[in-house]
């Protein structure tokens, strides 16, 4: 098992594919009545968000230490809303000396009354959906997440080697119509992955650590939007598989489903 007590090293620099541009932001706003500035330090905001949720995070200037992990938050975009408030896009790059030394990043999209609230909302969502996957990836028997592994006798048909596994994070489903539908298959932690796993054959079969984001939305008019990323980078095969999956959803008006999972090679110490 990985040690929880090792001091997290300085995180690696942001990946070349990470569009983040630093951990501090100062933005000038103006409307018909006034002009003002807002600022925030993402490392401080991330630390505060995590600690409010019961974690023990420590801000280290531009990064955050949490249970052996190094978390590097970066700002990508700040967009004022037409009437009031703001939309923000950030990334968090996660590294761990044994689990994922090179680090993987993922995006956080959020909105709020001001930049600080918006960043905090994005970090809270990351802590609820993504962080449990990283924490459980350190454990022999995950505490919060579902795990998929190859069972004995499946060697000829499984995409996973005997020492590889998939750790599936908490799934998120938002629907416009929530009434029960007779015969409906209830959305569960394995639905998104099992409906699209063939799209991930390449990363399932290699030996590296991968973090995968899945998101698919079907509007009330049937229009489908899907986004899939592996280690923060667009994965078109996954997006196409998710879009195909959404075509068979029962009619719940506008609906979206979202999940994060990791693929890892287990070692003798994990």
N, C-alpha and C positions, 0 to 999 in steps of 0.2 A: 504494500500500500504506500502511496505517496505520503511524504511527511507534510503535515499542516503547519509545522513550526519553523520551517526554513524561511529565512529572510528573503523576500522577493528582490531579485536583482533589478538594476536599472533596466527598464524595458527597451527593446530594440527600437530604432528609429521607425517612424511610420513607413509602412509598405509603399513601394513606388506606385501602387494602384490606389492607395488611400488618398482621397481628395481633401483631407483635413488640412487646415491652415493655422495650427496653433491652438493653445488652450485658453487664451484670453480674447475677449471681444469688447469693443466699444462702438456703439451705433448711435448716430444722430437721427432724431425723428422730428417731424414737423407736421402740423395740421392747421386748420384755419384759425385756431385759438392760441396756439403756443408752439414752441420748439423745445426739445429737451434731449438729453443723452441717457443711454442706459449702458451698463457694463456688467460683466460677470467673468469669473474665473472658473473654467469648467472642472478643473481638478477639485476645487473646493465644493462646487455644486454637486459633483458626483459623490464625493465623500459624505456630504450632508444627507443626500438622498439615500445612500446605502445605510448609514447609521440610523436614520429615522425608521428604517425597516428592520432593525435589529442586528445588522452586520457590524463588524469591527474593522472599519476601513480607516486608513491613515493617508492624508494628503502628503505627497512628497514633491512639493513645488509644482511640476507640470504633469505628474502622474499620481496614481493611487495604488497603495499596497493593500491587498486583501487576501489573507489566508494563503500566502505563497504565490498568489497571482499578482502580476503587474498590469494595471489598467491605464491605458493612455487615451484620454478623451481629446477630441479635436473638433473644432467648429468647421462646418462646411458652408452653411448659408443661413442668413437671417433675412426674412421677408416680412415687411409690415403688412398687416391686413387692412382692407379698405376702410373699415369703420374704426376699429380699435383692436389691439392685440398684435400678435406676431406669430409667424411660423418659423420654426428652426429645424435645421438638419445638422446632426453631429455624427461622428463615428467614435466607437470605442474599440481600441486594439487591445486584445487580451493575449498575454504571454505567461508562460510558466516554465521554469527551467527543465522540467522533466516531461510534462504533458505536451506543451506546444512552445518550444523555445523561440522559434522565429516569430510567433504571434500571428493571430488572425483578427481581422476587423469586421465590423458590421455597422450599418447605418441605424440612426434613431431619428424618426420624424415626429414632430410634436408641435403643439400650439399652446399659447397661454396669454395672459393679460400683459405680460412683459417678458423680456428675454430670460430673466432668471426663472420665472415660473415655467416657461416653455422648455428650457433645458432640463429642469427638474422633472417635468412630466415625461420627457423622453428617457431620462435615466431610470425613472421608476419603472417604466414599461420594460426596459432592458433587464432590470434586476428581477422582474417577475417572470419573464419568458426565456431569457438567454442565460442569465447567471446560474440558475439551477442545473443547467446542462453541464456547464464547466465544473461546478462543484461535485456533481455526481460522477463525472468522468474520472475523478480521482479515486473513486471507491470501488472495491470489489463488487459490492452489492449496492447499487444506487438507492438513495433514500426517497427521492421525489419523482424520478423519471422512469419511463418504460424503457426497457432494453431489448434489442433484437440481436441474437447471436445464431451462429450455425450450430445445429444439433448433430450429434453423431448419426451417421448414415445419410446425411444430406450433402456430402462432399461433392457429388456429381452434379447437383443442381443448384447449390447455393452460390451466390455472388460473393459471399464472405468467406475468408479463410478462417480456420479454427480459432485463431488468436485475434480476430477482428470483431468489432461490435459497433452497433448503432445505439446512441443514447438519445432518446426522443424527449424533447422538452414539453412543457405544458402547452396544449393547443389552445388557441383563442378563436372563438366563433362569435360573430356579431350578426344578428338577423333583424329584419324589419318586422316580420310576422313570426311570432314565437309559439303559436298554437300547435298542439300535437298533430302529427300526420300519421294516420294508420299505416303500419308496415314500414315506416321509415327506419333506416339504419342510423342509430344514434352516432353522432360525430365523436370519435374517440381518439386517443393519442397516436394511434398507428394509421389512421385513415389517409392523411396526406401522403405519408411515405409509401404505404403499400399501393396506393393508386399511381405512383410515379417512380417507383424504385428503379425501373429499367433505365431511366434517364441518368442515373447516377452510377452506372456500371463501372465506368472508368475509375472513379474515386473510391468505390467500394472495393475494387480489386487491387488498388495499389497499397502502399505501406504507410502513407503519410496521414497526419491528422488533418481533418477537414471540418469546418463549420459551415452549415448549410441553412440558409433562410428560405422559407417557402411562404408565399402570399398569393392568394387568388381571391378576386372579387367578381361577383356577378350582379349587375344592376337589375332593377325591377323590369327593365325592358329586355333583359336577356344578354346585354353586352357584357363581355368577360374581359377582365384585365388580370394578368398574372405576372408575378415577378419572382425570380429565383436567383439566388446568389450562392456561390461556393467561395468561402474565404473572402467575402465582400465583393467578388467579381461576378458579373452577370453570367448566368448559366442558361442559355436559350433552350436547351433540351428539357431542362426541368420546368421552365415556364410553359412550354408547349404541352407537356404532360399534365400540368396542373390545370391548364385551360380546358383540356379534353375532359378531365375529371369533373370540372364544374358544370359541364353541359348536362350531366345527369342528376344534378341536385333537384330536390323537390322545390316547388315554388314557395319561397319565403320572402318575396320581394327582393330588396337589396340585401345581399349577404356577403360577408367575407370571412375567410379562414386563414389563420396564420400560425406558424410554428418555426422553432429553431431546433436543429439537431446536430450532433457531431458524429463523425466516423473516426474511430481510433484503433490503433494496434495495441493490444495489451501486452505488457512485459511481465517478467517474473515479479516485479515489485509493485505492480498495479492491481 
